[in-house]
Amino acid sequence: MRQRGFTYLALLFMVAIMGAVLGATAVVWRTMNQRDQEQELLFIGHEYRRAIGLYYERTPGAAKQFPKKLEDLLEDKRQTTLTRYLRKRYNDPLNAGKEWGLAPGPGGTIMGVYSLSDKTPIKTDNFDGDDKEFASAVSFQAWKFMYQPQATPTAPIPVTPPAAAPNAPPTESSSS
């Protein structure tokens, strides 16, 4: 009879250990999963930024414009030939496949996208040049993948020297 009590205690002890191990495994798995989602978000965000930049830069005519909706990146109807800047519309990997937040541009256009997830990022440094401001983000909503057009350098205005003053009378110098 006493043997059963020890076996029962050993079994309870094993179940408790297995529960603790499974709990730790779940934490590690969740962290790895979020890191994978962050990598996917960075990849997709860069794709959207690149596509918006191409759409903007390839605007026919002199007046550049951003897309009015994300579908414009799938097929640019402003061009005479079929032009696609994205092959498909990507979903937000951190927000259960839902829509993106849209960074507004001039005239109701879209300059970029961002995740609507309010989770805190694990990645906090070692970002690419365009993503440096992500380092201080407290949520993924601050990771805005926006296309910023490069300011076109203006040609320097030539400065002409002022016209030489008319010949002034020579100053008298005293010589002794």
Residue pairs with C-beta under 8 A, 6 or more apart in sequence:
31 122
34 119
34 122
35 122
35 123
37 93
37 94
38 94
38 121
38 122
38 123
40 93
41 92
41 93
41 94
41 115
41 140
41 143
42 131
44 90
44 92
44 93
45 113
45 114
45 143
45 145
46 130
46 145
47 86
47 90
48 70
48 73
48 86
48 90
48 100
48 112
48 113
48 145
49 112
49 130
49 145
49 146
49 147
50 85
51 73
51 85
51 86
52 66
52 67
52 73
52 85
52 110
52 111
52 112
52 146
52 147
53 147
53 149
54 85
55 66
55 67
55 72
55 73
55 76
55 85
56 64
56 65
56 66
56 147
56 149
57 64
57 149
58 76
58 79
58 83
59 65
59 78
60 78
60 79
64 149
65 107
65 109
66 105
66 106
66 109
66 110
66 111
66 147
67 73
67 109
67 110
68 108
68 109
68 110
69 110
70 89
70 100
70 102
70 110
70 113
71 89
73 84
73 85
73 86
73 89
74 84
74 85
74 86
74 87
74 88
74 89
75 82
75 83
75 84
76 83
76 84
76 85
91 97
91 98
91 99
92 98
92 99
92 100
92 115
92 116
92 117
94 115
94 117
94 119
94 140
95 115
95 116
95 117
98 116
99 116
100 113
100 114
100 115
100 116
101 113
101 114
101 115
101 116
101 141
102 110
102 112
102 113
103 110
103 111
103 112
103 113
103 114
103 144
103 146
104 110
104 111
105 111
111 146
111 147
111 148
112 144
112 145
112 146
112 147
113 144
113 145
114 140
114 141
114 142
114 143
114 144
114 145
115 140
115 141
115 143
116 141
117 139
117 140
117 141
118 139
118 140
118 141
119 139
119 140
120 138
120 139
121 134
121 137
121 139
121 140
121 143
123 134
124 135
124 137
125 135
127 134
127 135
131 143
133 142
134 142
134 143
136 142
137 143
